[in-house]
Amino acid sequence: MKKTILVTGGGGFVGKALIKKLIEKEYSIKSLSRKRYAELEELGVITCQGDLGGEYEQLKDYFKDVYAVFHVASKVDMWGKYEDFYKTNIIGTQNIIRACKENNIKYLIYTSSPSVIANDNGLENVNETFPYPEKYDAFYPQTKAVAEKLIVKTGKEAKENSSCPLTIVLRPHLIWGPGDRNFIPTILEKAREGKLKQIGDGENIVDFSYIDDCVDVHILALEALEKNESLSSNIYFVTQDEHMKLWDFINKILETFGEKPITKKVPKGLALFIASILEIISKVIPVVKPLFTRFLIVEMTTHHYFDITSTKRDLGYKPKVSMEEGFKRIL
């Protein structure tokens, strides 16, 4: 009999790619999302509709007879009401943990983000021991960090309490590849509108996660937990292990799709000043969303690359797609 795996956010970029890979491995799949996805149903996926941050009673039945959960869903945005981020990212995660405990689900893999440790100075070759910041400049990383801590706490409790699921936290950075509906499409859209400008000196180095490798490491995390329960509560960064300047990457994307490279530049200080003004306006007039925020400017102008030694050692992760190959596949 096939083991059943539940994936939250199965209609999203990572969730959908993960589901397809799990089907190849002959798992039975449930997808929990707010919407129905005909594409998933055509693949034989049991699609469950529900709000992760809603009433638990309306979600609990979806977790019956589930072997493992991949919690991929989250609210991702650079601006919005705190309550919306809190509901999905924190309450939603609490509901998932509760469902795992009540249904004796043994494994829970959580998709987090390196932004939970982001600061104004950047992140240079840091590993999972790097501390959380004292304050956050955006609600997304703030609420994701709370959720991540809940997952880690649960994973530690599982070592002493069999009713808790064993957990692993994954932090993939800048996921890209075929099927992306946000990152690369936004770059192309802004370029075609003539609105894409380089912020800062363009020397900031970052890491990326190609979608195929990102999906593989999720499955490796489950398989590693099955073999070694002592890994429970661990955190792992996920990258291609191949650094690249962010603005070189953006220009390479533009070149790949036949667009002209960026020629206009804006000093970081000026961009931060404008972002501050835009945020003030959006706070006064909530219906007006800022074009960009201070958090986004910092992310686009500082280093973000990571040490994935433990990911390779503990999970057996080895990136299969180089950056060069990724650009060929993206078309």
Summary of the structure (lengths in Angstrom):
residues: 331
radius of gyration: 19.8
end to end distance: 38.5
largest distance: 60.3
contacts: 1100
relative contact order: 0.13
helix: 45%
strand: 17%
